[in-house]
Amino acid sequence: MNFLDGGYYAIKGFSFQYDKTIIHILEKENDTDFVEIELSEDLSDANSIIQVKYKEKSTYTNSAIKKPVCQLLETYKVDKRESILYAFFKDKDEEEKTLSLKDLNEIIGNCKIGNKQYYFNEDLKREFIKNFKIIFTKKYYDQIMLLIEKTKEIFNCSEEEALVYYPLMYKYVEQKITDNPPEEKQERICTKGELKDYVLNSKKIIFETSYIDFLGKEKYCELIKKKYFTSCNRNDWERFFLIDISYNINITLIKNICLKLREKFYLKSNIGDITYIKSPAPYIFLINIDKNIYKDLKQELLWEEYVFRDGFCFEHADFYLNNLIEKCTSQNNIEIRFINEMDHFIQAIQKINKTKKIYYFYKEKHENLHISSEVYFIEIDELEDLLQII
């Protein structure tokens, strides 16, 4: 096996371990049950200590498990939790196996691994085999599918959503290690409730570029559209669309997005001869837009006789909140409401008492919004993606 092959199998081994860790967390009975990650061993909990080994190209031999068994025995001297070796070998079917004292001695032999010599007395070994088992487990991709099914069950979600939550959970578990160096390894603990809360919050807050790569852009956009923007029922809600356009100065595209939002969410309805507003004009906050482009955008909309509000009643006027949040009626025909600054957005959110839906589209990074209202942070790869999503 060459160096590149070794790297491939090493990375796959870590992925196999993290997948097993996530499954172990999700299978906990209570939300307060904890799992230790790379603390005593690869993973552990209140009852057990687990070493994970993935040997895709190896057949099972005693020497292949000598090192992890010796390590578990060494840990068992001071920690009497159940010891488990969770392992995949290409010639082993799924099964659980316990050892006799004879089996154990044949595996550990002289108890020497490289330059390290272990010492285990017979009493320790007899006690250990009563609290030790080997679990020969599923293949790499079979374990991933088990994790996806477990995710669907725990979060009551579709397979598409589970495929989004999977890399999110994976990253969270990985960061438990990378964010906590050896001197802080006591922080490498995760409860089932903690992981669930992270996913449930993150599905509203963030879809990272890695998810776009994972699903493919087209499928990702379809998922976002289905999740937030396909309902035929346009409730009488105040909808805010925060769009970071600092990386795009295409005024035609920006204008098309604004008009698409107007078309989708500004809806009228008739009862007899009476026209009423079924869904009010959306609020659009074009974050980091160039002032000259913003001026040209509004000028074009005025020329085309679109009616909008932006909180300014006349040239050089101070911001007037009531102008921005003026109620949409069939008489004033307000179709779009532009927000110019973050402070104006905060004021509007605080003033409006109706149900609010807030969507923040961004690329790579977004600002933190210090508001109590629920916000859906949605990462996009290109501004054009908005037209497909909406």
N, C-alpha and C positions, 0 to 999 in steps of 0.2 A: 504494500500500500504506500503510495507516494505522499508527499507532504500535503498537497491539495486535498487528496482523499481524506487524510487525517483531519484536516480542518472541517471538511464537510460532515464527517461522522461526529466530531466533537460538538459542533453547533447543533446537529440533530439530537445529540444526547441531552444537551441543555434544554432544548425545546421539549423533548419527551419528559424531562423532569419537571419543567414548569407546568406543562399540561396536566401531569399527575397531581401537582400541587393544587392547581385550580379545582380539579375534580374533587380532591380530598376536602377542600374548603367548602365547596358547594354541597357535598354529601353530609355535612355536619347537621345534626338534628336541630340544634338551637343556634340562633343568630349570635349569641354571645360566645359560642365555642370557638376557640382559637386554634390556629396552626402556626407553628414556628417554621420559618423558612431559612435554611442554611444557618441554623443556630447550633443544635447538638449534632445533627446530621443533615442530610438533604432536606428533610422535612420531619416534623414531629408534632405531637399534640399532647393532650393531657394523659393519654393512655399508651401511646406508641411512639417509637423512633424508627424512621424509615430511611433506608438507603435505596436510591434508584439507579439502576444500571440498564443501559440500552446497548445491546451488542448485536447490531443488525447483521453483521457478516460472520459472527462467531457461533460455533457450536458450544454446547454446555460441557464444561469440564470442571473438576474440583479446583484446579488452579485458577480458573477464570473468576471464581468467587472467593478465593482465599483472602484477598485484601479487604473487601467490604465486610466479610464475616469477622476477620480479626479486628477491624475498626469497631464493629458493633459490640464485640466481646469486651474490648477495652472500655468503651463507653458504659457497658453494663456493670462494670466494677463499681461505678458511682451513681448510676442511674438505672433503676430497676423497672423502668417501663418496658412494655413488650417491644421486642426488636423484630423488624421486618426487612427482608431484602426483596425489593420489588424489581423484577428483572425481566428483560426480553432477550432470548436467544433464538436464533433462526430455526433450531431443531426442537424447540420445546412448545408444546401446546399449553393452553391456559390450565393451570392447576395450582393448588396450594400444597406445600410439602413441609413436613417437620423432619427433624433429624434425630437419629440415635446418637449416643456418645461416640460410637464407632464411626458413624458418618461424619460427625464434627471433627474428630481427630484426623480422619483421612483428608478432610478439606484444609485444615489449618496446618497440618504437618508440623514442621519445626517452629512455626509461628514467627518466621522471619520474613519481612517484606523489604527488599532492598537492603539498606543499612540499618533498618529499624527492627529490633528484636522485641517481640511481645512475650509476656510471661503470664500464663493462665494455669491456676491449679485445678485439680479434678473437681473439687466441690463447686467452684465457680462455673465450670463447664456443664456440670450436671444441672445446676440451677438454670443456666442460660438456655439449654435446649428445651426446657419446659416453657420458656417465654420467647421462643424464636420460631419464625416460619419464613419460608421462601414462597413468594407469590410470582409464578411465571405468568406473564401478562400479555395483553393484546399487542398487535403490531402498531407501529407509529401512527398510521392513518386511521386505523380502527379506534385507537384511543382518542384521536381528534374528533371522530364522529360521535363517540361516547360523550365527549365533552360538549359537543354541539347539542346533542339530545338532552343532556343534563341542563344546559343553559336554557333551552326551550321550555323545559319543565319548571325550572325555578322562576323564570321571568315571564312565563306564560306568553311567549312571543313566537313569531314565525321563524323559519329557518334563516331567512334573509336577515332578520334582526339579530339572530344568534350569531351569524357570521360577522356582524359588526361588533357585537359585544365581546366576542372571543379575543380579537387582538387587543381590545381595550383592557380586558382582565389580564391578559398575558403581560402587557406593558406594566400594569400596576404591580403585579407580583415581581416582575424583574426589577422594578425600581425599589422595591423593598430591600433588595440586596445592594443595588448600585448607589442608592442614596444613603446607605448606612454602612460605613466602613467597619472593619473588625472591632475597633474600639467602641463602636456604637451598635454592635450586632444584636443587642437586646431589643432594639427597635424593629427587628425583622419578624414581626408578628402581625398576623391578619386574622380577623374574625369573619365569619360568614356574613354577619350583618354589615360589617364595614365594606366588604366587597360588593354586596348587594346595593348598599347606599351609593357607593362610587359609580356603579353602572347606571343606576336609576337617575342619578343626578347628571352624569356625563351624557346620557342619551339625549338630555334636553340641552346640554351646554356645549358639547364639542364633538365634532366629527373630524378627526385629524386626516392629514394628507395620506398617512399610511393606510387608512381605511379606503380612500379613493383608489390607491394602488391595489389594495387587497381585493376590492370588489370590481374594479374597473370603473372608469368615469361614468359611462352610460348607465350602468346598473346602479351606481351610487346616486346619480341624479334621479333615477326612477324611484329609488327607495325614499329619498327626501320628499319628492313630490307626493308619493303615495301617503307618506306619513303625515304631512302637514297641509298639502294644498290640493287634494283631489276631492274633498267633500263638496257635494252639490249644495249643501245647506250653508248659505252665507248669513250667519247670524249677525245681529245688530251689535257688533263688537267694534271697539276702536283698535285698529291694527297699525302697528309701527314697524317699519322696515328700515333698519339701520344697515347701510351698505358702504363698506370701505372701498373707495374707488381711487385710492392714492396711486395705484399701479396702472391705471387706465385713464386716458384723457380723450377717449373717443366720444364726442358729444352726441353723435347719432345713436350709438349704442346706449348711452346713458338715458337719452330721451326715450328710446324704445322700451327700456326697462320701466321707466316711470309711467309711460302710457299703458304698458301691459299690466302693471299693478292697478292703475286706474280702471282699466277694462275689467279686470278680474274681481275687484273688490268694491268698486263704487257702483251700487246697483239700485235701480228704482223699480217700483212696482205700482200697479194701478188697481184701485178698487172703485169700480164705476168710473166716475169722472174725476176722482181724487187721486193724485199722484203722491206717493210717500217714498221716503228713503228707506230701503230695505237693509242696505249695508252702507255705512258712511264712507266718505273719502278717506283713503289710506294716508297715514303720515309717512313721509319719506325723508330720511336723514342721510344725505350723501356725505359721509365722513371723509374729510381730507380733500374735498373737491377744490380745484383751483377756482379762485374768486371770479376770474374772467370767464371761465367756462360756465360757471354757475349763472353768471349774469346773462350769457348768451343763451343758455338753456331756458331760463325763465322768459327771456325776450321772445324766443321762438314760440313758446307755448302761448304767450299773450297774442302774438300775431295770428296764431291758429285758433284763437278765441277759446282756449281752455281757461277755466276759472279755478284759481288756486289761492290759498292763504299761506303766509309765511311769518306772520307776527309783526309785520311792518305796514302801517296804514298809508304812509307816504314817504317820499325820498328823505333820507337822513333822519327819519323818526326813530325814537327809542323803541325797543322791543315791547310789544303789547300782547300779553299772553292770551287775552280774550279774543284777539283777532285770529290767532293761530288755532284755537280750539273752538271757534264759532261753530255752532251746530249746523250740520248740512240739512238744507231744506230744498224742496222743489222750486222755491222762489229764488234763493241765492245761488243755487246750482254749483256749490263748491265741489270740485271733482278731485282735487289733490291738495294735500297740506304739506308744505316743505318745512323742515326743521333745519335751521342754520347752524346751531351750536349745541354742544352737549348740555350746557346749562338750560337752554330752552327745552330740550328733551326732558330733563329732570323735572322742570317746573310743570310741564304738561302731564307727565306721569303722576305727579303728586296731586294735581288739580282734578283730573278726570276720575269720576267715581264708577263709571261703567266697566264692564269686563274688558280687559286689555290683552291683546296678543302681541308679543314683541319678538321679532325675528332679527337676528344680527348676522349678516353675511360678511365673511372676512376671508382673507388669505394669509395663512401662516400664524398671524397673531391678532388678537383683539384687545380692546380696552376693557378694563374691569368696570362694570356698571354697579354702582353702589345704590341699588334700589331693591325694594322688597318684592316687586312684581316678578313673575316668572319670565325668564328669557330663554329663547332657543338660539344658541350660538351654532351657526352652521358654516363649516369651512367649505369654500369653493376653490377650484383650481384656476378658473378664469371667469371674468365678469360675464361672458357669454353664457355660462352655465345657468345663470339666473333665468334666462328666457326659457330654458328647457325645464327647470325646476318649477317655476311659477305656472 
